Amino acid sequence: MAVVRVGIAESGVVLNPDSISTLGLGSCVGVTLYDEKRRIGGMVHVMLPSTELARGADFNRAKFADSAVPDLLKQMIRYGADERRIKAKLAGGAQMFSLGGNADSLLKIGARNVEACRNVLSALRIPILSEDTGGSWGRTVELFSDSGMLEVRAIGREKKFI
Amino acid sequence: MNSEKVSGFHLDVLKEVSDIGAGNAAESLSSLLGRTADMRISRVLSMPFNGIVDYAGGAERMILSVFARIEGGISGNMLFVMSTSDALALIRHMTGASGGEGFTDMGLSVIHEVGNIMIGSYITALSDFLGFELTPSVPSLAMDMAGAILAFSLSEIGRSGDTAIVVDGCLSLDGNPLSEEESSHLFLLPDPDSFGRIYQALGVAHHGGR
């Protein structure tokens, strides 16, 4: 079994029995898609909520929720996943620091990322099975393609499966 | 200005800027500690986001970080980053605590205050040198995975690309690193449109083959 690593603003798809993981999600959101019949798992590490925030036309589509999630869905389908069976899980979207005053919109980027991911999944009619989002701590996640379970690890917290 | 196309000359200019900020930060820390703190090993690196996370020790490595958002003539994020062993060593220097009990509230507030002072004095020096008014937000402390802290700090820069220019100052005390990990840094992460303003303020905007 291999573990495929996804970095910041990157995506990937794995087949049974491999797993796919991203380390240290803070305000970023790890979106996972899974087809339980074909046991195909996909993950993208979303950094920002919307391509409207992108400066310039030439940007990395895996960075923004509204381009990253539809692209991951297409990639899953290319690997043989059935769109009607695909379900999602989310983790991340924390607020890592608390500042006063002027930096408010910057700090809420985590919550905005989560909201944007939910909205784009809803528009694609992909149900969200579970999520572990918000809070003020970083998370490492791993999606197991044999079961569709998403492991969430954080410093000083019990490991959990969602 | 595209951060990926920065010239060697401009990186040298940024290093100069960094030396001035980091020098002032180290001076403030020296007077706080009554010992010689030094931050002169500064580097300016243009790196992809995932490379920056590796540079800080890897995505899952636990770090302590004091963060401030800078606004004014230039904008960006500033981070004082310490490994846990460096932070415990600094707390020991400042309070005489053994460090065996891990991070107490007092220990954490020491790091918070040190970060606060270093960021404040760095920004003051930068502001004087460039002739810009610069306002840091109230610095905030977090102890968590490096990836989580850095990716958040890069989110504004992420609007323009996947690379950031890291202006790094490395902290030492009495000529030695704080602990064997040698990993206390002051990172300045300017927003992409700030570079042009820095070069303009220094009268080097059209230098270096641009």
Chai-1 contact restraints between the chains, C-beta under 6 A:
chainA,res_idxA,chainB,res_idxB,connection_type,confidence,min_distance_angstrom,max_distance_angstrom,comment,restraint_id
A,G7,B,N50,contact,1.0,0.0,6.0,A-B,restraint_1
A,I8,B,F49,contact,1.0,0.0,6.0,A-B,restraint_2
A,I8,B,N50,contact,1.0,0.0,6.0,A-B,restraint_3
A,I8,B,A151,contact,1.0,0.0,6.0,A-B,restraint_4
A,L23,B,A59,contact,1.0,0.0,6.0,A-B,restraint_5
A,L23,B,E60,contact,1.0,0.0,6.0,A-B,restraint_6
A,L23,B,G147,contact,1.0,0.0,6.0,A-B,restraint_7
A,G24,B,A59,contact,1.0,0.0,6.0,A-B,restraint_8
A,G24,B,E60,contact,1.0,0.0,6.0,A-B,restraint_9
A,G24,B,M145,contact,1.0,0.0,6.0,A-B,restraint_10
A,G24,B,G147,contact,1.0,0.0,6.0,A-B,restraint_11
A,G24,B,A148,contact,1.0,0.0,6.0,A-B,restraint_12
A,G26,B,A148,contact,1.0,0.0,6.0,A-B,restraint_13
A,G26,B,A151,contact,1.0,0.0,6.0,A-B,restraint_14
A,G26,B,F152,contact,1.0,0.0,6.0,A-B,restraint_15
A,S27,B,F152,contact,1.0,0.0,6.0,A-B,restraint_16
A,C28,B,A151,contact,1.0,0.0,6.0,A-B,restraint_17
A,M47,B,S155,contact,1.0,0.0,6.0,A-B,restraint_18
A,M47,B,G158,contact,1.0,0.0,6.0,A-B,restraint_19
A,L48,B,G158,contact,1.0,0.0,6.0,A-B,restraint_20
A,L53,B,R159,contact,1.0,0.0,6.0,A-B,restraint_21
A,A54,B,R159,contact,1.0,0.0,6.0,A-B,restraint_22
A,R55,B,R159,contact,1.0,0.0,6.0,A-B,restraint_23
A,R55,B,S160,contact,1.0,0.0,6.0,A-B,restraint_24
A,N60,B,D162,contact,1.0,0.0,6.0,A-B,restraint_25
A,K63,B,G158,contact,1.0,0.0,6.0,A-B,restraint_26
A,M96,B,A142,contact,1.0,0.0,6.0,A-B,restraint_27
A,M96,B,A148,contact,1.0,0.0,6.0,A-B,restraint_28
A,M96,B,I149,contact,1.0,0.0,6.0,A-B,restraint_29
A,M96,B,F152,contact,1.0,0.0,6.0,A-B,restraint_30
A,F97,B,F67,contact,1.0,0.0,6.0,A-B,restraint_31
A,F97,B,S140,contact,1.0,0.0,6.0,A-B,restraint_32
A,F97,B,A142,contact,1.0,0.0,6.0,A-B,restraint_33
A,S98,B,S140,contact,1.0,0.0,6.0,A-B,restraint_34
A,L99,B,S137,contact,1.0,0.0,6.0,A-B,restraint_35
A,L99,B,V138,contact,1.0,0.0,6.0,A-B,restraint_36
A,L99,B,S140,contact,1.0,0.0,6.0,A-B,restraint_37
A,G100,B,V138,contact,1.0,0.0,6.0,A-B,restraint_38
A,A103,B,R69,contact,1.0,0.0,6.0,A-B,restraint_39
A,A103,B,S137,contact,1.0,0.0,6.0,A-B,restraint_40
A,I109,B,S155,contact,1.0,0.0,6.0,A-B,restraint_41
A,W137,B,D144,contact,1.0,0.0,6.0,A-B,restraint_42
A,G138,B,D144,contact,1.0,0.0,6.0,A-B,restraint_43
A,G138,B,M145,contact,1.0,0.0,6.0,A-B,restraint_44
A,G138,B,A148,contact,1.0,0.0,6.0,A-B,restraint_45
A,T140,B,E60,contact,1.0,0.0,6.0,A-B,restraint_46
A,I155,B,M62,contact,1.0,0.0,6.0,A-B,restraint_47
